[in-house]
Amino acid sequence: MPELNFKGKEFVYNHHLTVPFRPLEIHADKGIGEPALDGNLIIHGDNLHGLKALLPTHAGKVDCIFIDPPYNTGNEGWAYNDNVNSPMIKEWLKDNPIGLEDGLRHDKWASMMWPRLRLLHDLLAENGSFWITLDENEIHHARSILDEIFGAGNFVDTVIWHKNYAPKATVQYFSSDHDYLLVYAKDIQKWKPNLLKRTEGQDDVYKNLDNDPRGRWRPNNLAARNYYSKGTYSITCPGGRIIEGPPPGSFWRVSEEKLNSLNSDNRIWWGEDGNNVPAPKIFLSEVREGRVPQTIWHWSDVGHTQESKREILQIFSEPDVDIFISPKPSRLLERVIALGAPQDGVILDSFAGSGTTAHAVLKANAGDGGSRKFILVEGEDYANELTAERVRRVINGYAFKGTLRNELLRKPITFTQLKNANSLMEQVQKIETLDGPKYDRIAKTVKDGAFIVTGERNVEERTEGFGGTFTYCTLGDPIDMDGLLTGDDLPAVNALAALLYHTATNQAFDESQLVAAPDIGEGVHRLGSANGRHLWLFYKPDLDWLKSGDAALSLSTARTIAAADVGDHLVFSPAKFVSRELLAGQKLPVEYAPLPYALYRVETA
């Protein structure tokens, strides 16, 4: 398979493994409800470190990942600042932020995305899906990177989001009116998108012209272009008309015997006079409840860029609040969640921005009673004031004081329109007459090469919240295993247990399985089991204890541990008083792993 080679790839290929583990620190005052690391989470911190912090508890458990990373347009002001131990990459840092004139901006984008995508892949469930929004700047590079990380066979499709409702008249070449969503599965054999709800328009085509007791139906075409050896017969209609055969270049899609069987069951419509070309009935009650998603998403269905700006400005309507980012519309995320996550799924967004993903998850739960959970990671300073604050308001409700606008007319300014200015003014006058009483004013503006008429209404109201809870976290200091020797870094038992369990098993840690075992020894903890092996930890955040003989694995404790459960045992402890040879000679299935020790698996490029 072709691979994308970019400058710095050899240095970032395994960088996700060397990123230190930083435990999540809960800030109860910034969340809503009882703090819980297995519920809704907002994590403030570098998303590379935030994803690494999630691995011990969420590896392989995330059902749907959506990310909206920098598009790398050259004017976003993002910076490459990953702590990669490479003189070449360190040289890049002096040129931050990334600008349009940076000749290595595509390499830097790929270097920034690679380790994050590797961690996201580890977090995704085997039956999960991954969604990423991009434009023309990096879409081709992203396809190559994702093919390498996820496997080209797990590429699902490319969705076109028609994000603008009007062309930009000031552009030099084309008005770029769409973005892309790349969709990948962790394992395409284990993931299928959910069906979308059928629209009223789709159901409206089903009628019941003959009062069939089976309910509404629509006629289907009996002829098809595909060759069918039994599809060339003549048909005698109930009204007497003889149809010599199918239309030229086509074939009846069913055999004559099948047609007669359908007709006997009143599943053929012959028209009011009985002389129409027979049309098999498709009953609404027999079609599947949902509809298959398509790859073109129109702004009328999933929102547009202006809608997303209005949405967040309505939530933050205070005049002194500075909203400086352009989020995605929540309807776009609602579509992703509807297709990509079960009603009890976990949805992760590691480029959280204003928190649109959480907004969409909370709205979905309120709409169908689901128990979806969101995890947001945001590294910018606005994580609390904007990201989390939006979630608080969406949960609790918020007051809106401002102007609601409804577009009533939009006409491109063309020479033809100028020649028919009187006709245009008549349309405006009609709008003012008919719609004027509904609004405080009718505004007329010219923007992006279009004449726009908008109904505006001053409002002061309160929007009810969707309910819910979330826990706000920051990233603690990295766990330095060498620091155990000096006592400079003595993490809590549960943080160290989660890290060791995930490192040894590559699976998520269930803290409910962490059990103290005082009957075996002081400071002895059982971490759980995985792949037929039981894991144990000898640890107390006490330097004197760690240096004492109580913290060492002895022959007697090894015997007790081996007798506790059938199978192999892995024991993490600072020291041991028994050799591997003696354990083998005693036929004790106990393996010793010293603390401190290497915390990450080494992979080769």
PyMOL commands that set and color helices and strands:
alter all, ss='L'
color gray80, all
select helices_A, chain A and resi 9-12+15-18+28-30+47-58+87-95+105-123+139-150+152-154+200-204+256-264+284-286+299-302+305-315+330-340+356-368+381-396+415-419+421-438+481-485+493-505+511-513+543-546+549-551+555-564+580-585
alter helices_A, ss='H'
color red, helices_A
select strands_A, chain A and resi 24-26+41-44+62-67+124-134+155-162+178-185+196-197+217-219+223-224+235-236+242-243+251-252+268-269+279-283+290-291+296-297+346-349+373-378+397-412+441-447+450-464+471-475+515-516+524-530+533-538+552-553+568-573+575-576+590-594
alter strands_A, ss='S'
color yellow, strands_A
deselect
rebuild
show_as cartoon
